[in-house]
Amino acid sequence: MNKRFTARTIAGLLALWLVMPVASAQTSAPTAEPTQVDAAERAQTIRKLQTIRAALEDRREQVRNLLEQLAEADEIARPRIREQIEAQQQIIRDLMDSFETIAVNGTNLRNLADARDEGLDWRDEMIQIARPIIDGLKEATEKPRRIAELRTSIELYQQQLAMTEKAIASLARFEQQDLPPGVAAGLNEVAAAWRRRHDDIQRSLEVSREELGFLETEKTRVFETMGNVAYGFILGRGLTLLFALVTGVLVWYAMRALRRLATVRRRPEQDTQQAAKVRLLLYGYHLLTVVLVALAVLSVFYVRGDVLLLSLAIIALVMLALGVWRFLPGYIEEARLLLNAGAARQGERVIYNGLPFRITRLNLYSELHNPELDGVIRLPLKALAQLTSRPRTDEEWFPCRKGDYLLLPDGGFGQVLQQSVELVRLRVIGSIVQYSTADFLQLNLRNLSREGFGVIVVFGIDYQHQAISLDRVPQRFKSGLAAAFERADFGADLKDLLVEFKQAGSSSLDYLIYASMGGDSAASYFTIGRMIQQTCVDICNQEGWVIPFTQVTIHQADAVAAEITPAEVPGQA
């Protein structure tokens, strides 16, 4: 809270300094015509000046007397007389200042004294740079501080006056008593000194009250001079700020026009290294633009001779340079990224949040894109500096695409509806299921649409057909299945069909049937398995081959389990 209050106070004082006395001093703004002083006020002022002048003559006479006493005094009395002389001389100086203050109506030149030229020292130079600000703050607060000092002095004089009156009253008690001559002379001397002190304090009190009245009168007339102050600010520091603003804007737009002209004439390049060089030149040009704008503004302040604005601008630039130096290592790392020479490079593959991406754009905000996912990720250079990329290979960017059919680890069968950098949505048994993309990538799933798939069916016949089990039965099954695939419009996707004797089971002679299919038939994954079973049963019926009861029972159970599949749900195939 104190820091905030201090900052606001300083800002307010700076603003007050910008619009108050210095602006008027820089310009030749017209001042208000002097008001006619009332004759009574002039007469009162003259009486006060006469009183101060009489006090001055009295003090000078006292100094002359003390100097005579000093010449005749012994070594013991001389230090005391010297102290009295110094005190009287100080009173004389104060009276002369008071005489001048009343005569010139409170005007002073204390803040206009010339600074002495000393040896070169960087600390002194920094103080000289900051001196206009400090002097401005002092001048802006001069009147309130002087009023506070005068009020404190008046209160102190009143206390001192009460003490001197008490002391004089105490000394007056001895006037009615018979005293030895030596004691009476000493008391008279002490009483005279206290009366002089009383008169001095009384005069100082009147002068302080008079000066306080002047200052408070000027304070009540502040609003009368606001028009002149505003006029002086407009013609002085306000005009300087306007010139600086216009100059900076003109330089900025001129540099932008040159950059646009160069951009129009430059032929687009697709090479990454060339793009990095162009990007470096672009940011260098931006830096040059900022430097030229700053120099233009400083030049305006210098030509206009506004030391305050020039000092403030230099201090702001120094603070900005110190801030940039503090973060220089981070800027160097980001510059390496912009030059495509960092750990993460444009066009390469990078892993972000567990997903592979391609760095498609390097800039203040770089873009990461996965060709198989909707949307892009925009990263600042600071975040991109934490990543490491590698050259691209022929590996896939994602295990599936929109519209692919998948076999999930739990045996579920689904179709990809949408996949983005955040979510993957599937249709499973007619319902919508969604996964976060990073979690989906960790699933051990099978993509039936991308590289195709295979369907395996084991079918058995009775042992009574053992004589033809190794030649006629496999051939008949294969020819019949090939014809069935053609009739079902799966012939174009059938890559390979294998029918072989597998084993002599406990109750049947088993055959392994394997159909290799293309990805276009993925939606009919379970349908193809059932079609193979149906075709084998139909061939057995045509040839009169017996199917063992236990075999039929087992395969019927498997078929029933396969009946409830997503492929048969409306909208899946």
Secondary structure, 3 states (H helix, E strand, C coil): CHHHHHHHHHHHHHHHHHHCHHHHHHCCCCCCCCCCCCHHHHHHHHHHHHHHHHHHHHHHHHHHHHHHHHHHCCCCCHHHHHHHHHHHHHHHHHHHHHHHHHHCCCCCCHHHCCCCCCCCCHHHHHHHHHHHHHHHHHHHCHHHHHHHHHHHHHHHHHHHHHHHHHHHHHHHHHHHCCCCHHHHHHHHHHHHHHHHHHHHHHHHHHHHHHHHHHHHHHHHCCCCCHHHHHHHHHHHHHHHHHHHHHHHHHHHHHHHHHHHHHHHHCCCCCCHHHHHHHHHHHHHHHHHHHHHHHHHHHHHHHHHCCHHHHHHHHHHHHHHHHHHHHCHHHHHHHHHHHCCCCCCCCCCEEEECCEEEEEEECCCEEEEECCCCECEEEEEHHHHCCCCEECCCCCCCCCCCCCCEEECCCCCEEEEEEEECCEEEEEECCEEEEEEHHHHHCCCCEECCCCCEEEEEEEEECHHHHHHCCCHHHHHHHHHHHHHHHHCCCCCCEEEEEEEEEEECCCCEEEEEEEEECHHHHHHHHHHHHHHHHHHHHHHHHHCCCCCHHHHHHHHHHHHHHHCCHHHCCCCC
